[in-house]
Amino acid sequence: MEYKIISGKGWTPEIAVKELEHNVNLLIKEGWEPIGGVIVTSFNENVYQALIRRKSGS
């Protein structure tokens, strides 16, 4: 299994969320699965999502 954390960045939370949604959707098409909820930081406008990709046959 592989594990990855990706982020969305923007001048506003709305822009950051849209970027994260786009990136998560691209990775879902490559076999990645989001796990857990979205992480929102209070010190910047970034949002984060953890994903896993299972090995073939798992």
N, C-alpha and C positions, 0 to 999 in steps of 0.2 A: 504494500500500500504506500502511496505517496501522499504527502501533506503539504499544503501551500496556504499562505495568507496573502491576499491581494488587497489593494486599497483603491479608493476613489478619492480624488482630490479636486478642490474647487474653491472659488472665491466665496461661495455660499454653500450651506449644507445641501440645498436642492441640487446644485450642480455636481457636488461630490457624489450624491446618491445616484444620480443619472449615470455618471461615469462608472460607478461600481456595478449597477444593474447591467450595463452594456458588457463590462468585462466578465461578470459572472455568467451571463448568457452565452458568451463566446466559449468559455471554459466548459460549460455544461455540454455543449456540442462536441467537445473533445473528450468527454467521458468523466469529467470532474463532477463531484457532488458537494454542494454546500453543506456544512455541518454547523450546528449552533446558530446563534443569531448574529446580526450585524453589530459591530462594535463602533460606537460613536465617541470620539474624544472631545473633551471640553476645552482643550488648549489650542486646537486648530480645527480646520474644517474638513478633516479627513475622516473617512469611514472605512471599516475593514470587514473582511469576510474570510473565514477559514473554509478550505475545501479539501476533499480527499479524492484520490483516484485509486480504485481497487485494481489489483493485478488481474490479468485475464484468468478466467477459471475460478475466481473467488466468489 
